Amino acid sequence: MSILHDIQAILGGMWITWKHIFRRPETISYPEEKRVPSPRFRARIVLTRDPDGDERCVACYLCSAACPVDCISMQSAERENGRRYAAWFRINFSRCIFCGLCAEACPTLAIQMTPGYEICNRDIMNLVYEKEDLLIDGCGKDNSYNFYNHAGIGVTQPRGAGAEELPPVDVRGLMP
């Protein structure tokens, strides 16, 4: 019984080979014709801005911690009004495997992935992108999300005044 199964598997594989051997190859002349990736394709990483125009990145280091190849590095700083930002932000695209874990870990939607896949270069040092290279003018995929309006951080508003947020609870009032 196993011999018949093995012969059937071999003939099935040969049938697939012979079926495709006489087809015309689908060749794309790459620099002239560019393949359009699917809408959910993720490639180049960008840093986005708030609807107000400020940087979304609050330098929480979650993207750096989630990166499996350790290609993201940054330094946090704080403005006069108490809002955090990334003093410098660096991604080494020669190490990046475009897994998207940094974009999923980002609580502020600052890191987003675009379908732009043409970032190759012969000089490896040109693949290290700084914050100025990554920062775009728009909001990216979500135009209405503003982290400081939704988070319960007492920087731009008092705690408990954010959208979908309850006021703080006095823990002394919970005692028996």
PyMOL commands that set and color helices and strands:
alter all, ss='L'
color gray80, all
select helices_A, chain A and resi 2-21+62-66+101-105+124-127+131-134+147-150+171-174
alter helices_A, ss='H'
color red, helices_A
select strands_A, chain A and resi 44-47+72-78+84-92+111-114+128-130
alter strands_A, ss='S'
color yellow, strands_A
deselect
rebuild
show_as cartoon
